[in-house]
Amino acid sequence: MTAVLQIDAFFDFVCPWCLIGKRQLARALAQLAASRPDVEVELSWHGVQLLPHLPENGVPFAAFYLQRLGSAEAVRMRQAQVEQSAAAVDLQIDLSRIEKMPNTGLAHRLFERAASLGTVAQRDALLERLFAAYFVRGEDIGERTTLLAIAEQCGFSKATLDEYIAGSTQPVEANNRGSNGVPHFVFNHQYLVSGAQPASVLLQAMHEALDHVTVGGQQA
């Protein structure tokens, strides 16, 4: 009998720990597939704006983090920590290329709409491409034309998405469910893991969620 594992993943595009957590989740899912081929995974991604009140055009990246962390040395240490953690999961991010801390309202709205229109493969490709746009290519993902071009590269209709996101940078609905910060993952609506935890931690939560699936209202 097939078992179902529902995963709700909460993220923001400008959070490097979300991208790192995404890689850890992929590793955990690969391990789950190897050990439990009977499990059907239903993965949903929910956008959470960490900084919903940023100006529509964003703010300078370097100045933002200098103000946030208090000194150039603190910024250097934080970025080194992020890059080291990313490298541990085979991610080569380039924070030096980022010029702007964007308002991610449009990016989340575009992704939310695209995910409802496209295939799972298209959704996953778009999510990966948007993360890469920010952390690898240094592109402005708060800029409308940039977002639409990326979506079109992933097989989505530029015109359809443009009409949907036109004139709105309001916080996306999922922001109301982001009280646990990002990234965080919820397995079968009850087992929550916060932060960019190792794949082993995520895998353990998956097994616990599967072990406690209710059957006919009773614990399995």
C-alpha positions as CSV (number, residue, x, y, z in Angstrom):
1,M,0.0,0.0,0.0
2,T,1.3,3.5,-0.9
3,A,1.9,5.8,2.0
4,V,1.6,9.6,1.4
5,L,4.0,12.1,2.9
6,Q,2.8,15.7,2.6
7,I,5.6,18.3,3.0
8,D,4.9,22.1,3.3
9,A,8.1,24.1,2.8
10,F,8.2,27.8,3.8
11,F,10.9,30.0,2.3
12,D,12.0,33.4,1.0
13,F,14.1,33.9,-2.1
14,V,16.5,36.2,-0.3
15,C,17.3,33.8,2.5
16,P,20.4,31.8,1.8
17,W,19.4,29.3,4.5
18,C,16.3,28.6,2.5
19,L,18.4,27.6,-0.5
20,I,20.7,25.5,1.7
21,G,17.6,23.9,3.4
22,K,16.2,23.2,-0.1
23,R,19.4,21.2,-0.9
24,Q,19.2,19.3,2.5
25,L,15.6,18.5,1.8
26,A,16.5,17.1,-1.6
27,R,19.1,14.9,0.0
28,A,16.6,13.7,2.6
29,L,14.1,12.9,-0.1
30,A,16.6,10.9,-2.1
31,Q,17.4,8.8,1.0
32,L,13.7,8.4,1.7
33,A,13.1,7.1,-1.8
34,A,15.8,4.6,-1.5
35,S,14.6,3.2,1.8
36,R,10.8,3.7,1.3
37,P,9.9,3.3,-2.4
38,D,6.3,2.9,-1.3
39,V,6.0,6.5,-0.2
40,E,4.4,9.1,-2.4
41,V,5.6,12.6,-1.6
42,E,3.4,15.7,-2.1
43,L,5.7,18.7,-1.8
44,S,4.3,22.3,-1.6
45,W,6.3,25.5,-1.4
46,H,4.9,28.5,0.4
47,G,6.4,32.0,0.0
48,V,7.1,34.0,3.1
49,Q,8.3,37.6,2.9
50,L,10.9,38.3,5.5
51,L,11.0,41.9,4.6
52,P,7.6,42.9,3.3
53,H,8.0,46.6,4.0
54,L,11.1,47.1,1.9
55,P,10.6,49.8,-0.9
56,E,9.3,48.4,-4.1
57,N,12.7,49.0,-5.8
58,G,14.6,47.4,-2.9
59,V,17.6,48.9,-1.1
60,P,21.4,48.6,-1.6
61,F,22.5,45.1,-0.4
62,A,25.8,46.2,1.2
63,A,24.2,49.1,3.1
64,F,21.3,46.9,4.2
65,Y,23.6,44.3,5.8
66,L,25.9,46.9,7.3
67,Q,23.0,48.5,9.1
68,R,21.6,45.2,10.1
69,L,24.8,43.6,11.5
70,G,26.5,46.8,12.7
71,S,30.0,46.5,11.2
72,A,31.9,45.5,8.1
73,E,33.6,42.7,10.1
74,A,30.3,41.3,11.2
75,V,29.1,41.3,7.6
76,R,32.2,39.6,6.4
77,M,31.9,36.9,9.1
78,R,28.2,36.3,8.4
79,Q,28.8,36.0,4.6
80,A,31.7,33.6,5.2
81,Q,29.5,31.5,7.4
82,V,26.8,31.4,4.7
83,E,29.2,30.6,1.9
84,Q,30.8,27.8,3.9
85,S,27.5,26.2,4.8
86,A,26.4,26.5,1.1
87,A,29.6,24.8,-0.1
88,A,28.9,21.9,2.3
89,V,25.9,21.1,0.2
90,D,27.6,21.7,-3.1
91,L,26.3,25.2,-3.6
92,Q,28.5,27.9,-5.0
93,I,26.8,31.1,-4.1
94,D,28.3,34.5,-4.9
95,L,27.2,37.2,-2.5
96,S,29.6,39.7,-4.0
97,R,27.5,39.9,-7.1
98,I,24.4,41.0,-5.2
99,E,23.8,44.7,-5.5
100,K,20.2,45.0,-4.2
101,M,18.1,43.6,-1.4
102,P,14.8,43.4,-3.2
103,N,11.2,43.4,-2.2
104,T,10.2,39.8,-2.9
105,G,6.5,40.4,-3.2
106,L,6.4,40.2,-7.0
107,A,8.7,37.1,-7.0
108,H,6.4,35.3,-4.6
109,R,3.3,36.2,-6.4
110,L,4.8,35.2,-9.7
111,F,5.9,31.8,-8.3
112,E,2.6,31.2,-6.6
113,R,0.7,31.8,-9.9
114,A,3.1,29.9,-12.0
115,A,3.0,26.9,-9.7
116,S,-0.7,26.8,-10.1
117,L,-0.5,26.8,-13.9
118,G,2.5,24.6,-14.7
119,T,3.7,21.1,-14.1
120,V,5.7,20.1,-11.0
121,A,8.8,20.0,-13.1
122,Q,8.2,23.5,-14.3
123,R,7.5,24.7,-10.8
124,D,10.7,23.2,-9.5
125,A,12.7,24.6,-12.4
126,L,11.3,28.1,-11.7
127,L,12.1,27.9,-8.0
128,E,15.6,26.8,-8.7
129,R,16.1,29.4,-11.3
130,L,14.8,32.2,-9.1
131,F,17.2,31.2,-6.3
132,A,20.1,31.1,-8.8
133,A,19.1,34.5,-10.2
134,Y,19.7,36.0,-6.8
135,F,22.5,34.0,-5.2
136,V,24.5,33.0,-8.2
137,R,23.9,35.6,-10.9
138,G,23.2,38.7,-8.8
139,E,20.0,39.5,-10.7
140,D,17.4,41.8,-9.3
141,I,14.4,39.5,-8.6
142,G,12.4,42.4,-7.4
143,E,12.3,43.7,-11.0
144,R,9.3,42.8,-13.1
145,T,10.9,42.3,-16.4
146,T,13.6,40.1,-14.9
147,L,11.0,37.9,-13.2
148,L,9.0,37.5,-16.4
149,A,12.0,36.6,-18.5
150,I,13.0,33.9,-16.0
151,A,9.5,32.5,-16.0
152,E,9.4,32.4,-19.7
153,Q,12.7,30.5,-19.7
154,C,11.0,27.9,-17.6
155,G,8.1,27.5,-20.0
156,F,5.5,29.8,-18.6
157,S,3.5,32.4,-20.5
158,K,5.0,35.8,-19.9
159,A,1.7,37.6,-20.7
160,T,-0.4,35.5,-18.3
161,L,2.0,36.0,-15.4
162,D,2.5,39.7,-16.2
163,E,-1.3,40.3,-15.9
164,Y,-1.4,38.5,-12.6
165,I,1.5,40.3,-10.9
166,A,0.8,43.8,-12.4
167,G,1.0,46.5,-9.8
168,S,1.3,44.5,-6.6
169,T,4.1,44.0,-4.1
170,Q,1.8,43.3,-1.2
171,P,2.9,40.6,1.2
172,V,1.8,37.2,-0.1
173,E,-0.9,35.2,1.8
174,A,1.6,32.6,3.1
175,N,3.4,35.3,5.0
176,N,0.7,34.9,7.7
177,R,1.9,31.3,8.2
178,G,5.5,32.1,8.6
179,S,5.6,32.6,12.3
180,N,8.3,29.9,12.7
181,G,10.7,31.8,10.4
182,V,12.3,30.4,7.3
183,P,13.1,27.9,6.2
184,H,10.8,25.6,8.0
185,F,9.2,22.3,6.9
186,V,6.0,20.7,8.1
187,F,5.5,16.9,7.5
188,N,2.0,15.6,7.4
189,H,0.7,18.8,9.1
190,Q,2.2,17.9,12.4
191,Y,6.0,17.4,12.5
192,L,7.8,20.7,12.1
193,V,11.5,21.2,11.5
194,S,12.9,24.8,11.6
195,G,16.1,26.0,10.0
196,A,18.5,24.6,7.4
197,Q,18.8,21.3,9.3
198,P,21.0,18.4,8.0
199,A,19.3,15.9,5.8
200,S,19.4,13.3,8.6
201,V,17.2,15.5,10.8
202,L,14.7,16.0,8.0
203,L,14.7,12.3,7.2
204,Q,14.0,11.5,10.8
205,A,11.0,13.8,10.8
206,M,9.8,12.2,7.6
207,H,9.9,8.7,9.2
208,E,8.2,9.9,12.3
209,A,5.4,11.5,10.3
210,L,5.0,8.3,8.3
211,D,5.0,6.2,11.4
212,H,2.1,8.2,12.9
213,V,-0.2,8.5,9.9
214,T,-3.7,8.1,11.0
215,V,-5.7,5.2,9.6
216,G,-9.4,5.4,10.1
217,G,-8.9,8.0,12.8
218,Q,-6.4,5.8,14.8
219,Q,-2.7,6.1,15.0
220,A,-0.9,3.6,12.8
